[in-house]
């Protein structure tokens, strides 16, 4: 998988836009980052929950690993593009997008 493939998967999600953060591309929905491309374009990141991250790593340990430090412990998950496949990345990216879009939805107020 290439950086362009990663970008295409991110941008096909509803409301997703490309922006930039600390010198590298990021992908946002409702103003919140759900994925990024590393500056070297050899890896990406999807923002998962810790439980989702563990499942992705368990199912595809060559493709996914935690990002370093506190970000990784919080669920930021590195995607190793050279061994990644579209289905695995699409599933992880969709989860990351849902995590962001579900957080920003507010329940209807009852009167």
URVEN-V439318 format. One record per residue. RES is the residue in three letters. SS is DSSP state (2 for helix, 1 for strand, 0 for the rest). PHI is phi as a letter, one per 20 degrees, with the letter a starting at -180 (NA if undefined). Layout:
# URVEN-V439318
res: <RES	RES>
ss: <SS	SS>
phi: <PHI	PHI>
This chain:
# URVEN-V439318
res: <UNK	UNK	UNK	UNK	UNK	UNK	UNK	UNK	UNK	UNK	UNK	UNK	UNK	UNK	UNK	UNK	UNK	UNK	UNK	UNK	UNK	UNK	UNK	UNK	UNK	UNK	UNK	UNK	UNK	UNK	UNK	UNK	UNK	UNK	UNK	UNK	UNK	UNK	UNK	UNK	UNK	UNK	UNK	UNK	UNK	UNK	UNK	UNK	UNK	UNK	UNK	UNK	UNK	UNK	UNK	UNK	UNK	UNK	UNK	UNK	UNK	UNK	UNK	UNK	UNK	UNK	UNK	UNK	UNK	UNK	UNK	UNK	UNK	UNK	UNK	UNK	UNK	UNK	UNK	UNK	UNK	UNK	UNK	UNK	UNK	UNK	UNK	UNK	UNK	UNK	UNK	UNK	UNK	UNK	UNK	UNK	UNK	UNK	UNK	UNK	UNK	UNK	UNK	UNK	UNK	UNK	UNK	UNK	UNK	UNK	UNK>
ss: <0	0	2	2	2	2	2	2	2	2	2	0	0	0	0	0	1	1	1	1	1	0	0	1	1	1	1	1	1	0	0	1	1	1	1	1	1	0	0	0	0	0	1	1	1	1	1	0	0	2	2	2	2	2	2	2	2	2	2	0	0	0	0	1	1	1	0	0	2	2	2	2	2	0	0	1	1	1	1	1	2	2	2	0	0	2	2	2	2	2	2	2	2	2	2	2	2	2	2	2	2	2	2	2	0	0	0	0	0	0	0>
phi: <NA	d	f	f	f	g	f	f	f	f	f	e	f	g	m	f	c	e	c	b	b	l	n	b	f	c	c	c	c	l	m	d	f	d	b	b	d	f	g	f	m	e	b	c	c	c	e	d	f	g	f	f	g	f	f	f	f	f	e	b	f	f	e	d	b	f	f	f	m	f	g	f	f	e	o	f	c	f	d	e	f	f	d	f	d	f	f	f	f	f	f	f	f	f	f	f	f	f	g	f	f	f	f	e	e	d	f	f	f	d	c>
